[in-house]
Amino acid sequence: MFELAPVDPKTIFLLYFWGNFFTCILIFSYSFSYATSDNRKTLKWYGLGKLLLTVAWIFALLRNIISDFVSINIANSMIFFACCFETIAMLSLIKTNAKKHFNLQIGITVVAIIIFNLATLLEATMNTRVIIGGVGIFAIYLPPTITYFAEKTKSFFKTFYVFCYIGFEVLILIRSIYRYQNPQNQIISTDPLDGLYSISLFMLSLIGIVGFLLLVKEKQDLKIQKLLSDKNQFFSIISHDLRGPLGSAVSLSEILVENIEDYSRDEIKEVSETLHDSNKNIYKLLENLLEWSQMQTGMILFRPQNLELNALIKENIELSKNAALNKNINLVFESTEIIEVEADKNMIDTILRNLLSNAIKFTDKKGEVVVTLTKRKQKVEIAISDNGIGVPDSIKERLFKINRKVMQKGTENETGSGLGLLLCNEFVNIHQGKIWVESEPGKGSTFKFTLPLFTSL
């Protein structure tokens, strides 16, 4: 009858060591050679986790040669942190906005390390330490697994990767329960079941590494596809929206050149004003096109600093006053306190400038545009409201997407490309904020966005 041969614990330690060592080489080589700047950060966390595991296994192999404090406490603390870094990398791949979950992972890791070290100081048995270690690792891997099932967007590689770690967690849990019911005085015993557990865990780890790299590649490919799609839309905007005002400017200038002697002073003034408006539209479109293209190519750097938001809003209201005066629109700023934010000044200027311009554009003469500030926990909410024509429900969802064309003329037939709102969306996302619109046709619109409050140390 078939019997599973026992596996030498030292052999298992060596397997884990060499497996993690070659994984470090693979991850860092891929990071420096092929990865994009976004993926490089994820690979760095994952590679750092594997590097810590490699060092931890060296300490484990040197047990009884080096001090127990290093081979037990420090080695296991490094294993916990390695799992933490790996799950942070895991979260950044399976969740769109995962940064707020990172603190939870670090918190669970710190608690697991404290409990394990306390158990060691209190001279807990080897079996108890093994159980604490297993439960600690299980607890670290549990939140990302739950997060995956809560996510709406799923893919084959994402599912493959996560299910590798579900198997990983199940094995750890089974072993912890088994060791609780059958106490042993070794880290890895010669028990065939313990050997099977170790080999299975090692194989799942290797498969998980393959799944991780495939998921990184998939994410990179999706980003490339999006960039290509956005590029096509970008040229579509240039060919369609730039041709209109340019054609108008050419026609008007041609009329002036050929018939200037036949026109009265008032008629020349009228044509010149129309030509001026057309050139302003061209300039604004080119300005937005330039900023948007720089954003997509990574040429615009994010430089957050402590800013007084009230002063920034007042500056942009002053810059918008001439456009408001032309339509006799009243600009109002309401705030009961001075609010500081941690933000990039140029980006916030662009957001405010575009939203104020849109509010003026879609508000009738003698209307009103109101800017308000409200604190929401650790965020500030900026609202720009008007009593203009409003936004139809049919186009609300398309306002912040480049692949969904939105055309709506202002109250005096002002035109726009929609790039301004795309820029606003990009810049708000960089600040980890949110932008949305609340509107009812015929009753005006309120564009709102959030920014992080400045928190002094």
C-alpha positions as CSV (number, residue, x, y, z in Angstrom):
1,M,0.0,0.0,0.0
2,F,1.2,3.5,-0.9
3,E,2.8,5.5,1.9
4,L,3.8,9.1,1.8
5,A,7.5,9.4,2.6
6,P,8.4,11.9,5.3
7,V,10.1,15.1,4.1
8,D,13.2,16.4,6.0
9,P,12.4,19.8,7.5
10,K,15.8,21.2,6.4
11,T,14.9,20.2,2.8
12,I,11.7,22.2,3.1
13,F,13.5,25.2,4.4
14,L,16.0,25.0,1.5
15,L,13.1,24.7,-1.0
16,Y,11.4,27.9,0.5
17,F,14.8,29.7,0.5
18,W,15.7,29.0,-3.1
19,G,12.1,29.5,-4.3
20,N,12.0,32.9,-2.8
21,F,15.5,33.8,-3.9
22,F,14.8,33.1,-7.5
23,T,11.5,34.8,-7.3
24,C,13.3,38.0,-6.1
25,I,15.6,37.9,-9.1
26,L,12.6,37.3,-11.4
27,I,10.4,40.1,-10.0
28,F,13.2,42.8,-9.8
29,S,14.4,41.8,-13.3
30,Y,10.9,42.2,-14.7
31,S,10.4,45.4,-12.8
32,F,13.5,47.1,-14.3
33,S,13.1,45.6,-17.8
34,Y,9.5,45.6,-18.8
35,A,7.2,47.1,-16.2
36,T,5.5,50.5,-16.5
37,S,5.9,53.1,-13.8
38,D,2.6,52.1,-12.2
39,N,3.3,48.4,-12.2
40,R,6.8,49.0,-10.9
41,K,5.5,50.2,-7.6
42,T,3.3,47.0,-7.3
43,L,6.3,44.8,-8.2
44,K,8.5,46.6,-5.7
45,W,6.1,45.7,-2.8
46,Y,5.8,42.1,-4.0
47,G,9.6,41.8,-4.6
48,L,10.3,43.3,-1.1
49,G,8.0,40.7,0.4
50,K,9.9,37.9,-1.3
51,L,13.2,39.4,-0.3
52,L,12.2,39.5,3.4
53,L,11.0,35.9,3.1
54,T,14.4,34.9,1.7
55,V,16.3,36.5,4.6
56,A,13.8,35.0,7.1
57,W,14.4,31.5,5.8
58,I,18.2,32.1,6.1
59,F,17.6,32.9,9.8
60,A,15.5,29.8,10.1
61,L,18.2,27.6,8.5
62,L,20.7,29.0,11.0
63,R,18.7,28.1,14.1
64,N,20.8,26.8,16.9
65,I,23.8,28.6,15.3
66,I,22.6,32.2,15.8
67,S,20.7,33.5,18.8
68,D,17.0,32.5,19.3
69,F,16.0,36.2,19.3
70,V,17.1,36.5,15.7
71,S,16.1,33.1,14.5
72,I,12.7,33.1,16.1
73,N,11.4,36.7,16.9
74,I,13.1,38.6,14.1
75,A,12.7,35.8,11.5
76,N,9.0,35.4,12.1
77,S,8.4,39.2,12.3
78,M,10.0,39.4,8.8
79,I,7.7,36.7,7.6
80,F,4.7,38.6,8.8
81,F,5.9,41.8,7.1
82,A,6.7,39.8,3.9
83,C,3.1,38.6,3.9
84,C,1.9,42.2,4.5
85,F,3.9,43.6,1.5
86,E,2.7,40.8,-0.7
87,T,-1.0,41.5,0.2
88,I,-0.4,45.2,-0.5
89,A,0.8,44.3,-4.0
90,M,-2.2,41.9,-4.2
91,L,-4.7,44.7,-3.3
92,S,-3.2,47.1,-5.7
93,L,-3.9,44.6,-8.5
94,I,-7.3,43.4,-7.6
95,K,-8.8,46.7,-6.4
96,T,-9.1,50.0,-8.2
97,N,-8.5,52.3,-5.2
98,A,-6.7,50.2,-2.6
99,K,-4.7,52.7,-0.7
100,K,-7.2,53.1,2.1
101,H,-6.9,49.3,2.7
102,F,-3.1,49.4,3.1
103,N,-3.4,50.7,6.7
104,L,-5.6,47.8,7.6
105,Q,-3.0,45.3,6.4
106,I,-0.2,47.1,8.3
107,G,-2.4,47.1,11.4
108,I,-3.1,43.4,11.3
109,T,0.6,42.7,10.7
110,V,1.7,44.7,13.7
111,V,-0.9,43.0,15.9
112,A,0.3,39.6,14.7
113,I,3.9,40.5,15.4
114,I,3.2,41.8,18.9
115,I,1.2,38.7,19.8
116,F,3.8,36.3,18.5
117,N,6.7,38.1,20.3
118,L,4.7,38.2,23.5
119,A,4.1,34.5,23.3
120,T,7.9,34.0,22.8
121,L,8.8,36.2,25.7
122,L,6.3,34.2,27.9
123,E,8.0,31.0,26.8
124,A,5.1,29.6,24.9
125,T,5.6,26.1,23.4
126,M,6.8,25.6,19.9
127,N,3.4,24.2,18.9
128,T,1.7,27.4,20.3
129,R,4.0,29.6,18.3
130,V,3.4,27.6,15.1
131,I,-0.4,28.1,15.6
132,I,-0.1,31.8,16.3
133,G,2.1,32.2,13.2
134,G,-0.4,30.3,11.1
135,V,-3.4,32.3,12.4
136,G,-1.5,35.6,11.9
137,I,-0.7,34.8,8.3
138,F,-4.3,33.7,7.7
139,A,-5.5,37.0,9.1
140,I,-3.2,39.0,6.9
141,Y,-4.3,37.3,3.7
142,L,-8.0,37.3,4.6
143,P,-9.0,41.0,3.9
144,P,-7.6,41.0,0.3
145,T,-9.4,37.8,-0.5
146,I,-12.7,39.3,0.8
147,T,-12.0,42.5,-1.1
148,Y,-11.7,40.5,-4.4
149,F,-15.3,39.1,-4.0
150,A,-16.6,42.7,-3.2
151,E,-15.0,44.0,-6.4
152,K,-17.2,44.4,-9.5
153,T,-14.6,44.0,-12.2
154,K,-13.1,40.5,-12.4
155,S,-11.0,38.7,-14.9
156,F,-9.6,35.3,-15.5
157,F,-6.1,36.0,-14.2
158,K,-7.4,38.0,-11.3
159,T,-9.6,35.0,-10.3
160,F,-6.7,32.6,-10.9
161,Y,-4.4,34.6,-8.7
162,V,-6.9,35.0,-5.8
163,F,-7.9,31.3,-5.8
164,C,-4.3,30.4,-5.4
165,Y,-4.2,32.3,-2.2
166,I,-7.6,30.9,-1.1
167,G,-6.0,27.5,-1.3
168,F,-2.9,28.9,0.5
169,E,-5.2,30.2,3.4
170,V,-7.2,27.0,3.5
171,L,-3.9,24.9,3.9
172,I,-2.7,27.3,6.7
173,L,-6.0,27.0,8.5
174,I,-6.1,23.2,8.3
175,R,-2.6,23.0,9.6
176,S,-3.3,25.3,12.5
177,I,-6.3,23.3,13.5
178,Y,-4.4,20.0,13.1
179,R,-1.5,21.3,15.3
180,Y,-4.0,22.4,17.9
181,Q,-5.5,19.0,18.1
182,N,-2.2,17.1,17.7
183,P,0.4,19.2,19.6
184,Q,4.0,18.7,18.3
185,N,7.3,20.2,19.5
186,Q,8.8,21.0,16.1
187,I,8.3,23.7,13.5
188,I,8.0,21.2,10.7
189,S,7.7,17.6,11.9
190,T,8.6,14.4,10.0
191,D,4.8,13.6,10.0
192,P,3.8,12.8,6.4
193,L,0.8,15.2,6.7
194,D,3.2,18.0,7.7
195,G,5.4,17.2,4.7
196,L,2.4,17.1,2.3
197,Y,1.3,20.5,3.7
198,S,4.7,22.0,3.2
199,I,5.1,20.8,-0.4
200,S,1.5,21.8,-1.3
201,L,2.1,25.3,0.2
202,F,5.4,25.6,-1.8
203,M,3.6,24.6,-5.0
204,L,0.8,27.0,-4.4
205,S,3.3,29.8,-3.8
206,L,5.0,29.1,-7.1
207,I,1.7,29.0,-9.0
208,G,0.6,32.2,-7.2
209,I,3.8,33.9,-8.4
210,V,2.9,33.0,-12.0
211,G,-0.6,34.3,-11.4
212,F,0.8,37.5,-10.0
213,L,3.0,38.2,-13.1
214,L,0.2,37.3,-15.5
215,L,-2.1,39.7,-13.6
216,V,0.6,42.5,-13.8
217,K,0.9,41.8,-17.6
218,E,-2.9,41.9,-18.0
219,K,-3.1,45.2,-16.2
220,Q,-0.3,46.6,-18.3
221,D,-2.0,45.5,-21.5
222,L,-5.4,47.0,-20.5
223,K,-3.7,50.3,-19.8
224,I,-2.0,50.2,-23.3
225,Q,-5.4,49.4,-24.8
226,K,-7.0,52.4,-23.0
227,L,-4.2,54.7,-24.1
228,L,-4.7,53.6,-27.7
229,S,-8.4,54.2,-27.4
230,D,-7.9,57.6,-25.8
231,K,-5.4,58.5,-28.5
232,N,-7.9,57.8,-31.2
233,Q,-10.5,59.9,-29.3
234,F,-7.9,62.6,-28.9
235,F,-7.4,62.9,-32.6
236,S,-11.1,62.7,-33.2
237,I,-11.5,65.8,-30.9
238,I,-8.8,67.6,-32.7
239,S,-10.2,66.9,-36.1
240,H,-13.8,67.7,-35.2
241,D,-13.7,70.4,-32.5
242,L,-10.6,72.3,-33.7
243,R,-11.7,72.4,-37.3
244,G,-15.0,74.2,-36.4
245,P,-13.6,77.3,-34.7
246,L,-10.5,77.4,-37.0
247,G,-12.8,77.3,-40.1
248,S,-14.9,80.1,-38.6
249,A,-11.8,82.2,-37.9
250,V,-10.5,81.7,-41.4
251,S,-13.9,82.6,-43.0
252,L,-14.3,85.7,-40.8
253,S,-10.7,86.9,-41.5
254,E,-11.3,86.3,-45.2
255,I,-14.4,88.4,-45.2
256,L,-12.6,91.3,-43.5
257,V,-9.7,91.1,-46.0
258,E,-11.8,91.0,-49.1
259,N,-14.7,93.3,-48.1
260,I,-13.3,95.6,-45.4
261,E,-13.9,98.7,-47.6
262,D,-17.6,97.8,-48.1
263,Y,-18.3,97.5,-44.3
264,S,-19.2,100.2,-41.8
265,R,-17.2,100.7,-38.6
266,D,-20.0,99.0,-36.6
267,E,-20.0,96.0,-39.0
268,I,-16.2,95.7,-38.8
269,K,-16.4,95.8,-35.0
270,E,-19.1,93.1,-35.0
271,V,-17.1,90.8,-37.3
272,S,-13.9,91.5,-35.2
273,E,-15.7,90.6,-32.0
274,T,-17.0,87.3,-33.5
275,L,-13.4,86.6,-34.7
276,H,-12.1,87.3,-31.3
277,D,-14.6,84.9,-29.7
278,S,-13.6,82.2,-32.2
279,N,-9.9,82.7,-31.4
280,K,-10.6,82.5,-27.7
281,N,-12.4,79.1,-28.2
282,I,-9.4,77.9,-30.3
283,Y,-7.0,79.0,-27.5
284,K,-9.0,77.4,-24.8
285,L,-9.3,74.1,-26.7
286,L,-5.6,74.1,-27.5
287,E,-4.8,74.8,-23.8
288,N,-7.0,71.9,-22.7
289,L,-5.6,69.6,-25.4
290,L,-2.1,70.4,-24.3
291,E,-2.8,69.8,-20.6
292,W,-4.7,66.6,-21.3
293,S,-1.9,65.1,-23.5
294,Q,0.7,66.1,-20.9
295,M,-1.4,64.3,-18.3
296,Q,-1.6,61.1,-20.4
297,T,2.1,61.0,-21.1
298,G,3.1,61.6,-17.5
299,M,4.7,65.0,-18.2
300,I,2.6,66.8,-15.6
301,L,4.0,65.9,-12.1
302,F,1.9,65.8,-9.0
303,R,3.3,68.3,-6.5
304,P,1.0,68.5,-3.4
305,Q,1.5,71.3,-0.9
306,N,-0.3,73.0,1.9
307,L,-2.8,75.5,0.2
308,E,-5.4,77.9,1.6
309,L,-8.4,76.9,-0.6
310,N,-10.3,80.1,0.1
311,A,-7.6,82.3,-1.4
312,L,-7.3,79.9,-4.4
313,I,-11.0,80.1,-5.1
314,K,-11.1,83.9,-4.9
315,E,-8.2,84.1,-7.4
316,N,-10.0,82.0,-9.9
317,I,-13.3,83.9,-9.4
318,E,-11.4,87.2,-10.2
319,L,-10.1,85.6,-13.4
320,S,-13.6,84.6,-14.4
321,K,-15.2,88.0,-13.6
322,N,-14.9,89.4,-17.2
323,A,-16.7,86.4,-18.7
324,A,-19.4,86.7,-16.0
325,L,-19.8,90.5,-16.6
326,N,-20.4,90.0,-20.3
327,K,-23.5,88.0,-19.3
328,N,-24.3,90.1,-16.2
329,I,-23.8,87.0,-14.0
330,N,-23.2,87.4,-10.3
331,L,-20.3,85.3,-8.9
332,V,-20.7,84.5,-5.2
333,F,-18.2,82.7,-2.9
334,E,-19.6,81.3,0.4
335,S,-17.4,80.0,3.2
336,T,-17.7,80.2,7.0
337,E,-14.0,79.3,7.8
338,I,-10.6,79.2,6.3
339,I,-9.9,75.7,4.9
340,E,-6.4,74.3,4.1
341,V,-5.9,71.4,1.7
342,E,-3.0,69.2,0.6
343,A,-3.1,69.6,-3.1
344,D,-1.3,70.6,-6.4
345,K,-2.0,74.3,-7.0
346,N,-1.8,74.1,-10.8
347,M,-4.2,71.2,-11.0
348,I,-6.7,72.8,-8.6
349,D,-6.5,76.0,-10.6
350,T,-7.4,74.0,-13.8
351,I,-10.3,72.3,-12.1
352,L,-11.8,75.6,-10.7
353,R,-11.2,77.5,-14.0
354,N,-13.0,74.8,-16.0
355,L,-15.9,74.4,-13.7
356,L,-16.4,78.2,-13.3
357,S,-16.2,78.6,-17.1
358,N,-18.8,75.9,-17.6
359,A,-21.1,77.4,-15.0
360,I,-21.0,80.8,-16.7
361,K,-21.4,79.2,-20.2
362,F,-24.6,77.4,-19.3
363,T,-26.2,80.2,-17.2
364,D,-28.5,82.8,-18.7
365,K,-27.9,86.5,-18.5
366,K,-28.5,88.0,-15.0
367,G,-28.0,84.6,-13.5
368,E,-25.9,83.5,-10.5
369,V,-23.0,81.2,-9.9
370,V,-22.2,80.2,-6.3
371,V,-19.1,78.5,-4.9
372,T,-19.3,76.9,-1.5
373,L,-16.9,74.9,0.8
374,T,-18.0,72.2,3.2
375,K,-15.9,70.0,5.5
376,R,-16.7,66.2,5.2
377,K,-14.6,64.2,7.8
378,Q,-11.0,64.3,6.4
379,K,-12.1,65.8,3.1
380,V,-13.4,69.2,1.9
381,E,-16.2,69.3,-0.6
382,I,-16.2,72.2,-3.2
383,A,-19.5,72.9,-4.9
384,I,-20.0,75.2,-7.9
385,S,-23.7,75.8,-8.5
386,D,-25.5,77.7,-11.2
387,N,-29.2,78.4,-12.0
388,G,-28.7,77.8,-15.7
389,I,-30.1,75.3,-18.2
390,G,-29.0,72.2,-16.3
391,V,-27.6,68.8,-17.5
392,P,-30.0,66.3,-19.1
393,D,-30.0,62.8,-17.4
394,S,-29.0,61.2,-20.7
395,I,-25.5,62.8,-20.7
396,K,-24.7,62.9,-17.0
397,E,-22.8,59.6,-17.0
398,R,-20.8,60.6,-20.1
399,L,-19.5,63.9,-18.9
400,F,-16.2,62.5,-17.4
401,K,-15.4,59.9,-20.1
402,I,-13.3,60.5,-23.2
403,N,-14.9,57.7,-25.2
404,R,-18.4,59.1,-24.7
405,K,-18.8,62.3,-26.8
406,V,-20.9,65.1,-25.2
407,M,-22.1,68.1,-27.1
408,Q,-24.2,70.8,-25.4
409,K,-24.1,74.4,-26.4
410,G,-24.2,77.3,-23.9
411,T,-27.0,79.8,-23.4
412,E,-25.4,82.0,-26.1
413,N,-24.4,79.1,-28.4
414,E,-20.9,78.8,-26.8
415,T,-19.2,75.6,-27.9
416,G,-16.9,73.2,-26.1
417,S,-15.0,69.9,-26.6
418,G,-15.7,68.4,-23.2
419,L,-12.0,68.1,-22.5
420,G,-12.2,70.5,-19.6
421,L,-14.3,68.1,-17.6
422,L,-12.0,65.2,-18.5
423,L,-9.1,67.2,-17.1
424,C,-11.1,67.9,-14.0
425,N,-11.8,64.2,-13.5
426,E,-8.1,63.2,-14.1
427,F,-6.8,65.8,-11.6
428,V,-9.4,65.0,-8.9
429,N,-8.6,61.3,-9.2
430,I,-4.9,62.1,-8.7
431,H,-5.9,63.8,-5.4
432,Q,-7.8,60.6,-4.4
433,G,-11.0,62.6,-4.6
434,K,-14.3,62.3,-6.4
435,I,-16.1,64.5,-8.8
436,W,-19.8,64.4,-9.8
437,V,-22.7,66.5,-10.9
438,E,-26.2,67.1,-9.5
439,S,-28.6,68.6,-11.9
440,E,-32.2,69.0,-13.0
441,P,-32.9,70.4,-16.6
442,G,-34.1,74.0,-16.5
443,K,-33.1,74.4,-12.8
444,G,-29.3,74.6,-12.9
445,S,-26.4,72.3,-12.0
446,T,-24.1,71.8,-9.1
447,F,-20.6,70.3,-9.9
448,K,-19.0,68.9,-6.7
449,F,-15.5,67.5,-6.0
450,T,-13.6,66.5,-2.9
451,L,-10.0,67.1,-1.8
452,P,-8.0,65.9,1.2
453,L,-7.8,68.3,4.1
454,F,-4.3,69.4,5.2
455,T,-3.3,67.6,8.3
456,S,-0.3,69.0,10.2
457,L,2.0,66.5,12.0
